[in-house]
Amino acid sequence: MSTPRQRVVIVGAGFGGLTAAAKLARTDADVTLIDRRNHHLFQPLLYQVATAGLAPTQIASPVRMILRRQPNVHIELDEVTGVDLAGRQLRLGDRTIPYDQLIVATGATHAYFGRDGWAEHAPGLKSLEDALALRSRVLLALESAELDMDPAARERLLTFVVVGGGPTGVELAGAIAELTRRALACDFRRIRGQRARILLIDSGPRVLSTFCPSLSAYAKGALEKLGVELMQGRPVGHVEAQAVTVGDTRIEAATIVWAAGVQASPAGRWLAAETDRAGRVIVDADLSLPRHPDVFVIGDVARMPDGRGGVAPGVAPAAKQAGAYVAKLIDARAHGRASPGPFRYANYGSLATIGRKAAVADLGPVKLRGFLAWIFWCAAHVWFLIGFRNRVQVVLDWLWSYLTFERGARLVFEAVTRSREIRVVSPPVEVRTAS
């Protein structure tokens, strides 16, 4: 009598979930992949969409296209509302899906450290909708400044605040500085010659605190060369509509971006699991939920042990490695083989770009900075993009931008109102359906 095929359900088509699904291609299992969106997003380049460097279709690919040659995968566009651990069922509104093995890879969202009301005035950057809304906000600030002759209003419109000095915050601040400097010098008449004010605020003593001090110092100098003002060691006290307060200083800014932290998705509540302060599910050494060896939690939603007594970082390589590990473990179980040992994260280094020709790369014993690090950063990000066409398009766009200083995706989806207030709506996101 043949053994029934395993039913593997994966929640989330990010780096971890997609890698797990791809690695299960030759496993004797029926795989169901569930996500609220129909596309996989290459989040490390999301800030480039937000600053008009790339188009959305260059960093996103339809999940069905990616896995179309994998007949054992069934894809569902839906939202999970709960998990019945005892009955081994996933709840999606009024219906349920049974599973034998469950992989939860639902990622993370913005963390405002108990001040969720700030989200309305200082949005974060986690999705294409976020990136397109921020792009419109930045470009509309320039357009509004061109219309408004009041000096105070113009100064507010040309002030951009980024909260958080990690890689996302540093990359955003540098990209906004380059975008506004070029636009103000070439494309506007009334505000030509004026300088935009870009502030990067971080509560820590230095930017890129996870990098070595020398690379952090280089990043600080590179940002200052771009005209970015750094406010370090000073946490944000309050955020309101078009203003942020740091200590006793109130800074009026039409554009405020939050890049100060992340909070895990609500998977911990679905699973009634123990979580850390960031909402990450605490998992065993094999990334399974304690007392539930058939449930795995990976990526940003999990506090994953790195196999050395520490915790794996919340970065794309860690999620991909976790997805591959869990797929290998499930495959071993399906074929009656011994399970692999505990998950062990391999740290291949950290990268961050500060702007044109400036980046840092912490590769363990090797530290790179400047143009060489920037070339390495470009090559690494292009390599991990999905789809040959996307890789070619990104390389050509970057080459064009490098030679001409132009950004080709400077499109605004909402007009300026008569009151000169910036109004941004999330535009519909069009995603390619061909490779």
N, C-alpha and C positions, 0 to 999 in steps of 0.2 A: 504494500500500500504506500503510495507516494505521500511525502510530506507536503501539506498545503503551503502555498506561497505566502511569504511574510507580507503583511500590509504595513508599509512604512509611510507615515505622514510627516511632512516637513512644513512648519509654519514659518514663513518668511523667505523671500527670494533675494536676500542680501548676499554678501560675500560668503557667509557660513552656510546658509541654506542652499544656495545655488551650487556651491562646491560639493556639498553632501549629495545632492541630487545627481550631479554629473558623475561622481565617483561610484554611485550605485548602479551604473549602467549595465554591468555584467553580473549583478547580484540576482539571485532567484527571488525577486521581490517585486511587488506592485507598489510603486511610489506615487503618492499624491502630494503635490506642492501647492500650498495655499498662500496667497498674498492679497493685500488690498489693492495693489497696483499691478498693472500688467507688464511692468518693465523692471529690469535690473539697473540700478543706478551706480555709477562709479563716483562715489562721494568725494574722494580726494580731489577731484577737479571741479566740484560743485561751485566753489568760490569763483572760478573762471567764467562760469555762466552768469553769476551774480554781478560780475564786473565787465561784462560784454566781451570777454576774450574768446569764448566758445559758444556755440549754439547747443540747446538742450539735446538734440538728436545725436550729438557727437559723444556724449558721455552716458547715454541711456540706450538700452536695447530691449526689445520685447522678449519676455521670458519664453514664450512659445517658439520664437525663432531660435533662441539659444539652444533649447532642448528638443528641437523638432526631429532630430535623428535618434532620439532615445525612446523607443516604443514602450518601455515599461514605466514611463512617467506620465501621469495625468495631472493637468494644471487646472486649478480652480481660482477664480477671482472672487474672493469673499473675505469676510472679517470674522475672526474667531472671537467668541464671547465667553468661553469657559472650557474647562477640561474636567471630565469625570474620570478621575484616576482609578477608582474601584472598578468601574465598568469599561475602562479603556475606550473611552469615546470622547471625541472632540465636538464641542457645541459651536454651531454657527447659526446664531439666531434661532429659528424654529426647527432646524434640522441638526442631525448628528452624523459624524463619520467615525466608524470604528478603526482602531489601530492595534497593531502588535508592537510596533516600535514608533515612538514619537520623538521628533527633533524640533525643539523650539529655538528659533533663531530670529527673534523679532526686533533686535536692535535696540536703539536708545533714542531719546528725544532730548529737548533742551532742559536744563536744570536751572531754576531761578532761586534755589535755596530758600524755599518757603515764601518767596515773593512772587507768586504766579501772576499777580496783577500787572507786573512789569512786562509780561509777554506782549501785551497789546501795543506798547510803545517801543519795545526793544526786541523785535523778532529775531529768531535764530536762523540757522541755515542747515537744514537736514533733508530737504526734498527739492524737486524741481520747482514746485509751486513757490517755496520760500525763495529760491534763487531768482526766479523771474519777478517776483514782487519786489525784491531788493534791487534788482537791476532797474526796474521802473522807478523806484523811489530815488535812487542815485541820479539817474538821468533827468527826472522831473525836477530835482532840486536845482540842477544847472539851468534848466529851461525856465523855472520860476525866478531864479536870480536874474536872468536876462530881462525878465519883464518888470520886476519890482525895483523901483528907484529908491525906496527907503533904505538907507544904509544899515540900520539895525536888522531889518528883515533880510536884507541881502547877506549880511554876515551870518545870520542863523542858517540860511539856506546853504551857504558854502562851508558849513561846519559839519563834519562827519565824525561820529564817535563809535569806536569799536571797543567793546568790553570783553577782556580776556586776552592774555598774552601767550596762549598756546599756539600750535601750528596754524589752526584755522584763523585765529585773530591776527597773527603776524602776516599771513598770506593775504588776508582780506585788506588789512590796512595798507600794505604795500601796493596791492593792485588798485585800490581806490585812489591812492596818491598818484600813481602813474596815469590812470584814466583821466582824472580831473586836471592834472597838469597839462596833458596833451590837449584836452578839449578846450580848456580856458585859453590856451595859447593860440589855437588855430581856428576853432569853430564858432566862437561867439564874438559879437562886436562890442556890446556895451560893457561886458565884464572882462574883456580881454585885458590881460596884464594883472588882474587880481589873482590872489592865491587862495586856494581852498585850504581850510584848516582841518587836518586829520589828526585825531587824538586816539591813542591806544592806551586804555586804562587796565591795569592789572593789580590785584591785591598783593601779589608776590614781589620779592625783591628784584627779579629779573625776568625777562621774556624767555620763552622756550626753556622753562625750568627743568624739563626732563633731559635736555641736552647738557653736554659738559660746559663749564663756565666760559671757556674760550670761544666756543661756537655761539653761546648766548650773547657774549659781548660783541662778537662780529655782527650778529643779527641786529642788535641795538644800534650799532653804528651805521649799518646799511639802511635801516629804517629812518634814522635821523638825516641821512644824506638825501632821502626821498622827501624830506620835509615833514615826516610824521613826528608829532609830539608824544612823548612817552610819559605817562603818570604811573610810576611804579610804587609798590608798597602802600597804595591808597585804595581801599575798597570803595565800591559805589555804595552810597548811602540811600539814594532814592532815584527812581526813574519815573518821569511823567511825560505827558505829550510834548515832544520837541524840547526836552530838557533833561539833564542828568546832574545829580548832585554828588560831589566827591569831597568829603570833609565839609568845610565851610564854603566851598566853591560851587557855584551853580553855573553850569555850562549849557547855553542854549544851542541846540542842534536840531536841524530838520530830520537828520538821518541818524538813528542809533541802532547798532547791530549787537546782538548778544552772542558771544562765543566763549563764555566763561565756565561752562560745565555741561555735563550730560546727566540725564536720569534714565535709568532702564525703563523699557516698556512695561506695561502692567502684567506681564506674564507671571510674575511672582504671586500676584493675587489669584490668577486663574488656578495656579498649582498649589495654593495654600502653602507656599514654601518659605523657608527662612531666607531673608535677604539682608544685604548690608545697607549702609546709609544711603547709597546711591540707587537702591532698589534692585541691585543685581542679585540673581538667585545664587545661593551658595551650593556648589555641586561637589561631588566626590572626585577622586583622582581620575576616574574614567569619564568625567563630564556628565555622569548620570545624576538624577535627582536622588538624594538619600532615601533609601527604602523603596525606591522605584527604579530598578535596573533597566526597565523598558522605556524610560523617559530621559532624554538628553537635553540639556540646555547649553547653548554655545553662543559665542560672539559677545557683543556689548551687553546683552541681557543677563550674562552670567559672570560670576566671580570665578574665573577659571584658574586653577592652580597651574603654575608654569613647569612643574616637575622638579623645581630646585628649591622649594620652600617659599617661593614668592607667588605673585599673581601675574598672569599674562596681561599685557596692556590691551586697552580697547582700541585696537587698530585693525585694519583690513587683513594684514598677513596672519594675525592671531586667529581671526574668524575663519579664514580659509584653511589654516592648518587644523583647526578644531573640526571643521566640516569634513575634511579628508580623514581625520582620525576616527570620527564616529562612523563614517561610512565603512571604513576598514573593519571596525569592531562588529558592526551589524552583519557585514559580509562573512566574517569569521563565524559568527553564531549561526547564520543561515546554512553554512556548509559544514558545521560540526567541527571547526578547527579551534585551536586554542586562541583565546582573545589576546590582542596585543597588550603590552604593559600599560602603565599609566600614561596619560597625555603629557607630552613634553614639548614645550614651546621653543622653537628655534628663532632666536632674535637675530635678524639679518641687518639690523640697523634702523636709524630714523632719518627722515628727510624733511626739509622745509625750505620753501623758496620765499625770498623777501621781495623779489621784483625782477626786473629785466637784468639778466646776467649775474644775479646774486642769489645764492642759496647756501645752505649748510647741510652736511651729511655726516652723521655720527655712525660709523660702521665698525664699532668696537675699537680695535687698535688703530684704525685708520680714520682720520678726521679730515674732511674736505670742506672748503669754503670758497666763496666767490664763483668765478665763471666755470671752473671745473666741476664744482658741486652742482651748479645749475644745469650743465650738460648731463650729468649723471641723473639728476632729478627728472629732467625731461625724458631721458631714455627709459628710466624705470617706470614712469607713469604711462608712457606710450606702450610699453611692453605688456602691461597688465590690463590695458583696455580690451574690451571684448569686440571682436570683429576687425578684419583687415581693413575694411573701408573706413571705420572710425579712426584707426591708427593713421592711415594715410591723410585723412582730412585734418586731424589734429596737428600732425607734423607740418602740413602745408600752411595751416592757419598760423601756427607759431612762427614759422619761417617768415611769412608775410608780415606779421606783427613786428618781428625782430628787425626786418629790413626797413619797414615803413613807419613804425610806431603807431600804426592804425589798428583799431579794434572793430571787427566787422559785424558784431551783433548788437549794435547800439540802437535797439528798438524800444519804444515806449508804448505800453498798452493802455494807458489812461491819460486823459488830457488834464491840463491845469484848470481849476475852477476860477470863477471871477474873483473870489475872495483870496486868491493866491495861495490857498491851502493845498497841500499835496494830498491827493487821493489816489490810492493804489488798490487795484483789485487783482486777485490772482487770475491770470489769463489761462485759458485752456492750454494744456500741455499736449503738443502734437509729437508723437513718438514714431520713428521710422518703423515700417513693417517689412522692409527688405534688407538683406545683409549687404 
